[in-house]
């Protein structure tokens, strides 16, 4: 009798609904678990769970929960089953998720959620809303204790979107994933605007515009492979270290030629990153959002590091609202999970403009300051070409607690670049010169004086604001040594409830 019920429960909403799910181009909840987890490693919990508020019993209550292994590492995992009442969340459904989240926090393993749900179960009323609240509470309380990862592989609407938003990483798949507070019907009813689900909250929207999604993939299989790759860079919990792997040296590249041959020429900072980290180890996050800053995981001598780098190819690498928020969140994640931070700096400043000022560049830029200053993991900074104004301070400076800072010989560290400084400091003097030729000659003379006096790393080195001026082509060697020295770093901040980070 029990075996018959268990076999029935394994079918979720039934064969017809399973076939409909597959026909829509989506994997079923159990297929997803089979593709993600090591073979025969899944230990299911609460297979026979059912709602107390419905007349009809639905075994599993629309979510499969349990524990399994990914490449031999223990994980807690749940997979919402759209074949059972559209994967809608009710009280028992939420209780099952909360149960494995609690256990995951105790044993110290990552929690992975596969989201494919129509949202709150209307016929359970406030009980479904209470269920979401219970999950949000756990997302918040376990944040920074265990990695929380969301795979959005179906609709995610209304209050349901806030659970993945509270997790550390969000994976999406094109044409399958959708996240929005209010769907197209409500938008049309209230705002009289026609928009599709994809246009409103599809994977590409959240990857490039809202910045919510860390990854967007073409297929579910690609999504699962990227999930496995991510796990290879992060630890099980905040008390453990990321797994180490064998390393291979990167292909040699002349950084002097790439970066410094022309101080006004853009270059791709990803080429610099790949020349400094272990071969083919750079794993970029949020590639399509705020591309003027690049963030991602990599390995140096087999050990995980987090990379934060200004990207001169986009907006000259300037800091703005989106790039500040993107980098700040990534730094917080690295700090939570014992991953050293390597910052590659080539920044002309913060983006000026009315839109940036009115949209809160001060408030959002402060997030980046807070993240660097609050991080207690090893922090290594390389100033490559320029670091001007407040952006110099914000990008992992000694003043915000960097352990090692190196500058390349032609690095420019100053309040302003030469042109901006001359126009401010000597405007009156230049305006008094009538001859355009004489004015240009004087301008170049003043510019050369300013450059010689201020636009070099020597003053910063003399005052200890940087720890050394290094040959660009020896940067990897210095990074390796700095990471070795700081590997056992212990820094404890003053005891407090929490800092008041600007939101």
MARLUM-411352 format. One record per residue (C-alpha): residue number from 1; residue in one letter; x, z negated, y. Coordinates in steps of 0.2 Angstrom, whole numbers, plus 5000, padded with zeros to 4 digits. Example, Ala and Ser with C-alpha at 12.3 -4.5 7.8 and 13.67 -1.06 7.14 Angstrom:
2
[1, 'A', [5062, 4961, 4978]] [2, 'S', [5068, 4964, 4995]] 
% end
This chain:
503
[1, 'X', [5000, 5000, 5000]] [2, 'X', [5014, 4995, 5012]] [3, 'X', [5024, 5010, 5008]] [4, 'X', [5009, 5022, 5011]] [5, 'X', [5006, 5014, 5028]] [6, 'X', [5025, 5015, 5032]] [7, 'X', [5025, 5034, 5027]] [8, 'X', [5010, 5037, 5038]] [9, 'X', [5018, 5028, 5053]] [10, 'X', [5033, 5039, 5051]] [11, 'X', [5022, 5054, 5056]] [12, 'X', [5018, 5047, 5073]] [13, 'X', [5003, 5056, 5080]] [14, 'X', [5001, 5067, 5064]] [15, 'X', [5008, 5084, 5058]] [16, 'X', [4997, 5094, 5070]] [17, 'X', [5004, 5086, 5085]] [18, 'X', [5022, 5086, 5079]] [19, 'X', [5020, 5105, 5077]] [20, 'X', [5013, 5106, 5095]] [21, 'X', [5028, 5096, 5101]] [22, 'X', [5040, 5108, 5093]] [23, 'X', [5030, 5124, 5099]] [24, 'X', [5032, 5117, 5117]] [25, 'X', [5051, 5119, 5115]] [26, 'X', [5054, 5100, 5113]] [27, 'X', [5062, 5090, 5099]] [28, 'X', [5051, 5076, 5091]] [29, 'X', [5056, 5058, 5094]] [30, 'X', [5063, 5056, 5077]] [31, 'X', [5073, 5073, 5077]] [32, 'X', [5081, 5067, 5093]] [33, 'X', [5087, 5051, 5085]] [34, 'X', [5094, 5061, 5070]] [35, 'X', [5104, 5072, 5082]] [36, 'X', [5111, 5057, 5092]] [37, 'X', [5115, 5044, 5079]] [38, 'X', [5127, 5044, 5065]] [39, 'X', [5119, 5049, 5048]] [40, 'X', [5110, 5035, 5040]] [41, 'X', [5114, 5022, 5053]] [42, 'X', [5097, 5019, 5061]] [43, 'X', [5089, 5002, 5058]] [44, 'X', [5071, 5004, 5064]] [45, 'X', [5063, 4989, 5072]] [46, 'X', [5044, 4987, 5073]] [47, 'X', [5039, 5002, 5064]] [48, 'X', [5021, 4995, 5061]] [49, 'X', [5019, 4989, 5079]] [50, 'X', [5001, 4993, 5086]] [51, 'X', [4992, 4990, 5102]] [52, 'X', [4980, 4974, 5103]] [53, 'X', [4969, 4983, 5116]] [54, 'X', [4964, 4999, 5107]] [55, 'X', [4950, 5001, 5094]] [56, 'X', [4961, 5013, 5084]] [57, 'X', [4977, 5008, 5077]] [58, 'X', [4992, 5019, 5081]] [59, 'X', [5008, 5014, 5072]] [60, 'X', [5024, 5013, 5082]] [61, 'X', [5012, 5013, 5097]] [62, 'X', [5021, 5028, 5104]] [63, 'X', [5039, 5022, 5104]] [64, 'X', [5052, 5021, 5090]] [65, 'X', [5065, 5007, 5093]] [66, 'X', [5080, 5001, 5084]] [67, 'X', [5099, 5001, 5082]] [68, 'X', [5111, 5014, 5076]] [69, 'X', [5129, 5020, 5078]] [70, 'X', [5136, 5034, 5088]] [71, 'X', [5154, 5039, 5082]] [72, 'X', [5154, 5022, 5074]] [73, 'X', [5149, 5012, 5089]] [74, 'X', [5133, 5001, 5089]] [75, 'X', [5120, 5006, 5101]] [76, 'X', [5102, 5000, 5104]] [77, 'X', [5090, 5015, 5106]] [78, 'X', [5072, 5019, 5109]] [79, 'X', [5063, 5036, 5109]] [80, 'X', [5046, 5038, 5116]] [81, 'X', [5034, 5048, 5105]] [82, 'X', [5024, 5060, 5114]] [83, 'X', [5013, 5064, 5099]] [84, 'X', [5006, 5046, 5100]] [85, 'X', [4994, 5045, 5115]] [86, 'X', [5006, 5056, 5125]] [87, 'X', [5020, 5043, 5123]] [88, 'X', [5010, 5033, 5136]] [89, 'X', [5016, 5015, 5138]] [90, 'X', [5005, 5000, 5134]] [91, 'X', [5008, 4982, 5131]] [92, 'X', [5015, 4983, 5113]] [93, 'X', [5025, 4999, 5117]] [94, 'X', [5033, 4989, 5132]] [95, 'X', [5036, 4974, 5121]] [96, 'X', [5045, 4984, 5108]] [97, 'X', [5057, 4991, 5121]] [98, 'X', [5060, 4974, 5129]] [99, 'X', [5064, 4967, 5112]] [100, 'X', [5078, 4978, 5108]] [101, 'X', [5084, 4977, 5126]] [102, 'X', [5085, 4958, 5124]] [103, 'X', [5095, 4960, 5108]] [104, 'X', [5107, 4973, 5115]] [105, 'X', [5111, 4961, 5129]] [106, 'X', [5115, 4947, 5117]] [107, 'X', [5126, 4957, 5105]] [108, 'X', [5134, 4967, 5120]] [109, 'X', [5130, 4985, 5116]] [110, 'X', [5124, 5000, 5126]] [111, 'X', [5105, 5003, 5127]] [112, 'X', [5099, 5021, 5127]] [113, 'X', [5081, 5026, 5131]] [114, 'X', [5074, 5043, 5127]] [115, 'X', [5059, 5045, 5139]] [116, 'X', [5045, 5057, 5135]] [117, 'X', [5029, 5049, 5141]] [118, 'X', [5013, 5053, 5151]] [119, 'X', [5015, 5036, 5160]] [120, 'X', [5005, 5020, 5160]] [121, 'X', [4991, 5020, 5147]] [122, 'X', [4975, 5020, 5157]] [123, 'X', [4964, 5012, 5143]] [124, 'X', [4975, 4997, 5143]] [125, 'X', [4973, 4994, 5162]] [126, 'X', [4984, 4981, 5170]] [127, 'X', [4992, 4977, 5153]] [128, 'X', [5002, 4993, 5154]] [129, 'X', [5007, 4990, 5172]] [130, 'X', [5013, 4972, 5166]] [131, 'X', [5023, 4981, 5153]] [132, 'X', [5032, 4992, 5165]] [133, 'X', [5036, 4977, 5176]] [134, 'X', [5044, 4968, 5161]] [135, 'X', [5055, 4983, 5157]] [136, 'X', [5060, 4984, 5176]] [137, 'X', [5065, 4966, 5176]] [138, 'X', [5076, 4968, 5161]] [139, 'X', [5084, 4984, 5168]] [140, 'X', [5088, 4974, 5183]] [141, 'X', [5094, 4958, 5174]] [142, 'X', [5105, 4967, 5162]] [143, 'X', [5112, 4979, 5175]] [144, 'X', [5131, 4977, 5175]] [145, 'X', [5131, 4968, 5158]] [146, 'X', [5128, 4982, 5146]] [147, 'X', [5128, 5001, 5150]] [148, 'X', [5110, 5007, 5151]] [149, 'X', [5107, 5026, 5149]] [150, 'X', [5092, 5036, 5151]] [151, 'X', [5088, 5053, 5143]] [152, 'X', [5073, 5060, 5152]] [153, 'X', [5067, 5073, 5140]] [154, 'X', [5049, 5076, 5145]] [155, 'X', [5037, 5070, 5159]] [156, 'X', [5041, 5054, 5168]] [157, 'X', [5028, 5050, 5182]] [158, 'X', [5022, 5036, 5193]] [159, 'X', [5029, 5019, 5191]] [160, 'X', [5038, 5025, 5175]] [161, 'X', [5052, 5033, 5185]] [162, 'X', [5059, 5017, 5191]] [163, 'X', [5066, 5012, 5174]] [164, 'X', [5078, 5026, 5173]] [165, 'X', [5082, 5025, 5191]] [166, 'X', [5088, 5007, 5188]] [167, 'X', [5099, 5012, 5173]] [168, 'X', [5118, 5017, 5175]] [169, 'X', [5116, 5036, 5169]] [170, 'X', [5102, 5048, 5169]] [171, 'X', [5103, 5064, 5158]] [172, 'X', [5090, 5078, 5161]] [173, 'X', [5087, 5095, 5152]] [174, 'X', [5082, 5110, 5162]] [175, 'X', [5063, 5116, 5160]] [176, 'X', [5060, 5100, 5150]] [177, 'X', [5064, 5085, 5161]] [178, 'X', [5052, 5080, 5175]] [179, 'X', [5052, 5064, 5186]] [180, 'X', [5040, 5061, 5201]] [181, 'X', [5030, 5047, 5209]] [182, 'X', [5015, 5058, 5212]] [183, 'X', [5012, 5074, 5203]] [184, 'X', [5007, 5091, 5210]] [185, 'X', [4989, 5088, 5209]] [186, 'X', [4990, 5073, 5220]] [187, 'X', [5002, 5082, 5232]] [188, 'X', [4989, 5096, 5233]] [189, 'X', [4975, 5084, 5236]] [190, 'X', [4983, 5073, 5249]] [191, 'X', [4995, 5086, 5258]] [192, 'X', [4987, 5102, 5254]] [193, 'X', [5003, 5109, 5247]] [194, 'X', [5005, 5119, 5231]] [195, 'X', [5020, 5115, 5220]] [196, 'X', [5024, 5116, 5202]] [197, 'X', [5031, 5101, 5192]] [198, 'X', [5048, 5110, 5191]] [199, 'X', [5049, 5112, 5209]] [200, 'X', [5043, 5094, 5213]] [201, 'X', [5053, 5085, 5201]] [202, 'X', [5062, 5096, 5188]] [203, 'X', [5080, 5093, 5182]] [204, 'X', [5088, 5105, 5194]] [205, 'X', [5079, 5096, 5209]] [206, 'X', [5086, 5079, 5204]] [207, 'X', [5103, 5086, 5200]] [208, 'X', [5106, 5095, 5217]] [209, 'X', [5094, 5087, 5230]] [210, 'X', [5088, 5069, 5226]] [211, 'X', [5105, 5064, 5217]] [212, 'X', [5095, 5055, 5204]] [213, 'X', [5101, 5064, 5189]] [214, 'X', [5119, 5063, 5184]] [215, 'X', [5119, 5077, 5171]] [216, 'X', [5108, 5092, 5169]] [217, 'X', [5109, 5102, 5153]] [218, 'X', [5102, 5119, 5146]] [219, 'X', [5097, 5112, 5129]] [220, 'X', [5093, 5095, 5121]] [221, 'X', [5107, 5097, 5109]] [222, 'X', [5119, 5099, 5124]] [223, 'X', [5112, 5084, 5132]] [224, 'X', [5115, 5074, 5116]] [225, 'X', [5133, 5080, 5115]] [226, 'X', [5136, 5075, 5133]] [227, 'X', [5129, 5058, 5130]] [228, 'X', [5142, 5055, 5115]] [229, 'X', [5156, 5061, 5127]] [230, 'X', [5150, 5049, 5141]] [231, 'X', [5151, 5034, 5128]] [232, 'X', [5169, 5038, 5124]] [233, 'X', [5174, 5033, 5142]] [234, 'X', [5164, 5017, 5144]] [235, 'X', [5164, 5000, 5135]] [236, 'X', [5151, 4991, 5125]] [237, 'X', [5148, 4978, 5139]] [238, 'X', [5156, 4970, 5154]] [239, 'X', [5167, 4959, 5144]] [240, 'X', [5175, 4973, 5134]] [241, 'X', [5187, 4987, 5138]] [242, 'X', [5184, 5006, 5137]] [243, 'X', [5190, 5014, 5121]] [244, 'X', [5207, 5022, 5122]] [245, 'X', [5211, 5039, 5114]] [246, 'X', [5227, 5049, 5111]] [247, 'X', [5233, 5058, 5126]] [248, 'X', [5240, 5075, 5130]] [249, 'X', [5250, 5078, 5146]] [250, 'X', [5241, 5091, 5158]] [251, 'X', [5248, 5108, 5161]] [252, 'X', [5261, 5107, 5175]] [253, 'X', [5255, 5113, 5193]] [254, 'X', [5265, 5113, 5209]] [255, 'X', [5254, 5102, 5220]] [256, 'X', [5266, 5104, 5235]] [257, 'X', [5261, 5123, 5234]] [258, 'X', [5243, 5120, 5230]] [259, 'X', [5238, 5107, 5243]] [260, 'X', [5252, 5107, 5257]] [261, 'X', [5256, 5125, 5259]] [262, 'X', [5244, 5127, 5273]] [263, 'X', [5236, 5111, 5281]] [264, 'X', [5221, 5121, 5286]] [265, 'X', [5218, 5130, 5270]] [266, 'X', [5204, 5124, 5258]] [267, 'X', [5209, 5121, 5240]] [268, 'X', [5199, 5115, 5224]] [269, 'X', [5203, 5096, 5222]] [270, 'X', [5197, 5098, 5204]] [271, 'X', [5214, 5107, 5201]] [272, 'X', [5223, 5092, 5207]] [273, 'X', [5213, 5080, 5196]] [274, 'X', [5216, 5091, 5181]] [275, 'X', [5235, 5091, 5185]] [276, 'X', [5235, 5072, 5186]] [277, 'X', [5224, 5066, 5171]] [278, 'X', [5226, 5069, 5152]] [279, 'X', [5223, 5087, 5147]] [280, 'X', [5205, 5092, 5147]] [281, 'X', [5199, 5074, 5150]] [282, 'X', [5190, 5075, 5166]] [283, 'X', [5171, 5072, 5164]] [284, 'X', [5162, 5075, 5181]] [285, 'X', [5146, 5066, 5186]] [286, 'X', [5133, 5073, 5198]] [287, 'X', [5142, 5089, 5200]] [288, 'X', [5128, 5098, 5209]] [289, 'X', [5124, 5083, 5221]] [290, 'X', [5135, 5080, 5237]] [291, 'X', [5149, 5092, 5231]] [292, 'X', [5160, 5087, 5246]] [293, 'X', [5165, 5072, 5235]] [294, 'X', [5170, 5073, 5217]] [295, 'X', [5167, 5059, 5205]] [296, 'X', [5169, 5057, 5186]] [297, 'X', [5178, 5049, 5172]] [298, 'X', [5195, 5054, 5165]] [299, 'X', [5210, 5047, 5155]] [300, 'X', [5227, 5044, 5160]] [301, 'X', [5239, 5040, 5145]] [302, 'X', [5223, 5039, 5134]] [303, 'X', [5214, 5025, 5145]] [304, 'X', [5198, 5028, 5155]] [305, 'X', [5199, 5029, 5174]] [306, 'X', [5186, 5033, 5187]] [307, 'X', [5191, 5047, 5199]] [308, 'X', [5184, 5048, 5217]] [309, 'X', [5191, 5063, 5227]] [310, 'X', [5186, 5072, 5243]] [311, 'X', [5183, 5090, 5240]] [312, 'X', [5190, 5101, 5254]] [313, 'X', [5181, 5117, 5247]] [314, 'X', [5164, 5109, 5253]] [315, 'X', [5162, 5104, 5271]] [316, 'X', [5181, 5102, 5272]] [317, 'X', [5179, 5086, 5262]] [318, 'X', [5170, 5076, 5275]] [319, 'X', [5160, 5061, 5271]] [320, 'X', [5141, 5061, 5274]] [321, 'X', [5126, 5051, 5269]] [322, 'X', [5124, 5059, 5252]] [323, 'X', [5143, 5058, 5247]] [324, 'X', [5144, 5040, 5253]] [325, 'X', [5130, 5035, 5242]] [326, 'X', [5136, 5045, 5227]] [327, 'X', [5154, 5038, 5228]] [328, 'X', [5148, 5020, 5231]] [329, 'X', [5137, 5020, 5216]] [330, 'X', [5150, 5027, 5205]] [331, 'X', [5163, 5014, 5211]] [332, 'X', [5150, 5000, 5207]] [333, 'X', [5148, 5007, 5189]] [334, 'X', [5167, 5008, 5187]] [335, 'X', [5169, 4990, 5193]] [336, 'X', [5155, 4984, 5182]] [337, 'X', [5163, 4990, 5166]] [338, 'X', [5182, 4987, 5169]] [339, 'X', [5187, 5005, 5173]] [340, 'X', [5201, 5007, 5186]] [341, 'X', [5197, 5018, 5201]] [342, 'X', [5209, 5032, 5207]] [343, 'X', [5205, 5039, 5224]] [344, 'X', [5212, 5055, 5230]] [345, 'X', [5210, 5056, 5249]] [346, 'X', [5209, 5072, 5260]] [347, 'X', [5196, 5067, 5272]] [348, 'X', [5194, 5073, 5291]] [349, 'X', [5181, 5059, 5295]] [350, 'X', [5162, 5056, 5294]] [351, 'X', [5151, 5071, 5297]] [352, 'X', [5145, 5070, 5315]] [353, 'X', [5127, 5075, 5321]] [354, 'X', [5110, 5069, 5326]] [355, 'X', [5103, 5071, 5309]] [356, 'X', [5116, 5061, 5301]] [357, 'X', [5115, 5047, 5314]] [358, 'X', [5096, 5046, 5313]] [359, 'X', [5095, 5047, 5294]] [360, 'X', [5107, 5032, 5293]] [361, 'X', [5125, 5037, 5291]] [362, 'X', [5130, 5020, 5297]] [363, 'X', [5119, 5011, 5284]] [364, 'X', [5124, 5023, 5270]] [365, 'X', [5142, 5024, 5274]] [366, 'X', [5143, 5005, 5274]] [367, 'X', [5138, 5006, 5255]] [368, 'X', [5155, 5015, 5252]] [369, 'X', [5164, 5001, 5261]] [370, 'X', [5155, 4988, 5252]] [371, 'X', [5158, 4996, 5235]] [372, 'X', [5177, 4998, 5237]] [373, 'X', [5179, 4980, 5245]] [374, 'X', [5168, 4972, 5231]] [375, 'X', [5177, 4981, 5217]] [376, 'X', [5190, 4970, 5208]] [377, 'X', [5196, 4982, 5195]] [378, 'X', [5213, 4991, 5198]] [379, 'X', [5212, 5002, 5213]] [380, 'X', [5225, 5016, 5216]] [381, 'X', [5224, 5028, 5230]] [382, 'X', [5234, 5044, 5234]] [383, 'X', [5233, 5050, 5252]] [384, 'X', [5236, 5069, 5250]] [385, 'X', [5234, 5078, 5266]] [386, 'X', [5224, 5069, 5279]] [387, 'X', [5215, 5053, 5282]] [388, 'X', [5207, 5052, 5299]] [389, 'X', [5197, 5038, 5308]] [390, 'X', [5185, 5027, 5299]] [391, 'X', [5186, 5038, 5284]] [392, 'X', [5204, 5033, 5281]] [393, 'X', [5198, 5015, 5280]] [394, 'X', [5183, 5019, 5269]] [395, 'X', [5192, 5029, 5256]] [396, 'X', [5200, 5015, 5246]] [397, 'X', [5212, 5009, 5259]] [398, 'X', [5224, 4994, 5258]] [399, 'X', [5212, 4985, 5270]] [400, 'X', [5198, 4986, 5257]] [401, 'X', [5209, 4979, 5243]] [402, 'X', [5218, 4994, 5235]] [403, 'X', [5232, 4988, 5224]] [404, 'X', [5243, 5003, 5226]] [405, 'X', [5242, 5016, 5239]] [406, 'X', [5254, 5031, 5240]] [407, 'X', [5255, 5045, 5252]] [408, 'X', [5263, 5062, 5251]] [409, 'X', [5276, 5066, 5264]] [410, 'X', [5265, 5078, 5274]] [411, 'X', [5250, 5066, 5274]] [412, 'X', [5242, 5064, 5291]] [413, 'X', [5235, 5046, 5294]] [414, 'X', [5228, 5043, 5311]] [415, 'X', [5213, 5040, 5322]] [416, 'X', [5211, 5058, 5325]] [417, 'X', [5219, 5075, 5321]] [418, 'X', [5230, 5082, 5334]] [419, 'X', [5217, 5094, 5343]] [420, 'X', [5204, 5081, 5345]] [421, 'X', [5217, 5068, 5351]] [422, 'X', [5225, 5079, 5364]] [423, 'X', [5208, 5084, 5371]] [424, 'X', [5203, 5066, 5374]] [425, 'X', [5220, 5059, 5379]] [426, 'X', [5226, 5073, 5390]] [427, 'X', [5210, 5082, 5396]] [428, 'X', [5213, 5078, 5414]] [429, 'X', [5231, 5083, 5414]] [430, 'X', [5227, 5099, 5406]] [431, 'X', [5213, 5103, 5417]] [432, 'X', [5225, 5102, 5432]] [433, 'X', [5235, 5116, 5426]] [434, 'X', [5229, 5133, 5433]] [435, 'X', [5239, 5145, 5423]] [436, 'X', [5232, 5148, 5405]] [437, 'X', [5250, 5152, 5399]] [438, 'X', [5256, 5135, 5406]] [439, 'X', [5241, 5126, 5400]] [440, 'X', [5244, 5133, 5382]] [441, 'X', [5262, 5129, 5383]] [442, 'X', [5259, 5111, 5388]] [443, 'X', [5245, 5109, 5375]] [444, 'X', [5257, 5114, 5361]] [445, 'X', [5270, 5102, 5368]] [446, 'X', [5258, 5088, 5368]] [447, 'X', [5252, 5092, 5351]] [448, 'X', [5269, 5093, 5344]] [449, 'X', [5273, 5076, 5352]] [450, 'X', [5257, 5068, 5345]] [451, 'X', [5260, 5076, 5328]] [452, 'X', [5278, 5069, 5327]] [453, 'X', [5273, 5052, 5332]] [454, 'X', [5257, 5049, 5323]] [455, 'X', [5253, 5063, 5310]] [456, 'X', [5264, 5057, 5297]] [457, 'X', [5264, 5042, 5284]] [458, 'X', [5280, 5034, 5291]] [459, 'X', [5271, 5021, 5302]] [460, 'X', [5259, 5017, 5288]] [461, 'X', [5273, 5014, 5277]] [462, 'X', [5283, 5004, 5290]] [463, 'X', [5268, 4992, 5292]] [464, 'X', [5264, 4991, 5273]] [465, 'X', [5247, 5000, 5274]] [466, 'X', [5254, 5011, 5261]] [467, 'X', [5266, 5006, 5247]] [468, 'X', [5277, 5022, 5246]] [469, 'X', [5279, 5040, 5251]] [470, 'X', [5281, 5050, 5235]] [471, 'X', [5284, 5068, 5230]] [472, 'X', [5267, 5076, 5226]] [473, 'X', [5274, 5083, 5209]] [474, 'X', [5278, 5065, 5204]] [475, 'X', [5261, 5058, 5207]] [476, 'X', [5255, 5057, 5189]] [477, 'X', [5271, 5047, 5185]] [478, 'X', [5267, 5035, 5199]] [479, 'X', [5249, 5033, 5194]] [480, 'X', [5254, 5029, 5176]] [481, 'X', [5266, 5015, 5182]] [482, 'X', [5253, 5008, 5194]] [483, 'X', [5240, 5007, 5180]] [484, 'X', [5252, 4999, 5168]] [485, 'X', [5256, 4986, 5181]] [486, 'X', [5238, 4982, 5185]] [487, 'X', [5231, 4983, 5168]] [488, 'X', [5230, 4964, 5166]] [489, 'X', [5223, 4962, 5184]] [490, 'X', [5213, 4947, 5187]] [491, 'X', [5203, 4945, 5204]] [492, 'X', [5189, 4933, 5207]] [493, 'X', [5178, 4934, 5222]] [494, 'X', [5170, 4919, 5230]] [495, 'X', [5155, 4912, 5221]] [496, 'X', [5139, 4917, 5228]] [497, 'X', [5121, 4923, 5223]] [498, 'X', [5124, 4941, 5228]] [499, 'X', [5131, 4951, 5243]] [500, 'X', [5119, 4959, 5255]] [501, 'X', [5124, 4977, 5251]] [502, 'X', [5115, 4989, 5264]] [503, 'X', [5102, 4999, 5255]] 
% end
